[in-house]
Amino acid sequence: MQAELERELIRMIKAGDTRFYEPLVRAYEPSGLRLAVAMMGNAEDAKDALQDAFVKTFNSLHRFDLSRPFGPWFFQILRNQCRDMLRSRKARFKVEPLDDRLEERAEDSELGPEQAHQRTTAKETLWKGLEQIGDEHREILVLKELQGFRYSEIAQILDIPEGTVASRLYHARHALKGALILLGVEYA
């Protein structure tokens, strides 16, 4: 969604017309769900976290600074919601079988059976590796590698300097590589 359209929707919501919140929800629901699944480890908890994050975002829109982008602000709220849920249950990230639709991409439908099997196996291995590393490492890898955020956006979401983003990514990639090696994945 274009930044100016987002700002206009938020202006209308702040003016009291709440029906303009739905387009924001629809725009951020797919990527928000992917992030929540990556942080929570299962689709049910992720959906709960996402719904709670949308409610918190709506209730906080009166404080939103229209000169800043909406996306990083929303993802920061979602990230905090996921972390709060994990802490409150004292749960550990544990991957459960995920709905493939959460990770569907256009190019997936063009793959042959062997390539599709290889991609599925690679995804399963990646998720197992992510399960083995700490929350901080997993979180930054998900934001950069799975969600495709730029360093500046990650810095806003995590409320850290961009240089720290680069440093954490380096260490997170190293941790993931170590976890994958322990799982028996070989690197070229």
PECORCOR-V915542 format. One line per field, one symbol per residue. ss: DSSP state (2 for helix, 1 for strand, 0 for the rest). psi: psi as a letter, one per 30 degrees, with the letter a starting at -180 (. if undefined). burial: 1 if it has 9 or more other C-alpha atoms within 8 Angstrom, else 0. A space follows every 10 residues. Layout:
BEGIN
ss = ???
psi = ???
burial = ???
END
This chain:
BEGIN
ss = 0022222222 2222000222 2222222222 2222222222 0022222222 2222222222 2220000002 2222222222 2222222200 0000000002 2220022222 0022222222 2222222222 2200222222 2222220000 2222222200 0222222222 2222222222 22000000
psi = kkeeeeeeee eeefffiffg eeeeeeefee eeeeeeeeef fleeeeeeee eeeeeeeeff fffkjfflke eeeefeeeee eeeeeeeefh lkkjklklkf ffgklefeff kleeeeeeee eeeeeeeeee fflleeeeee eeeeeefgkl eeeeeeefhl leeeeeeeee eeeeeeeeee effgkkk.
burial = 0000011011 0111000001 1001100111 0111111111 1110111011 0111011000 1000000001 0111111110 1110110000 0010100000 0100000000 1000010000 0000111111 1010001111 1111001010 1011111000 0101110110 1110110011 10000000
END
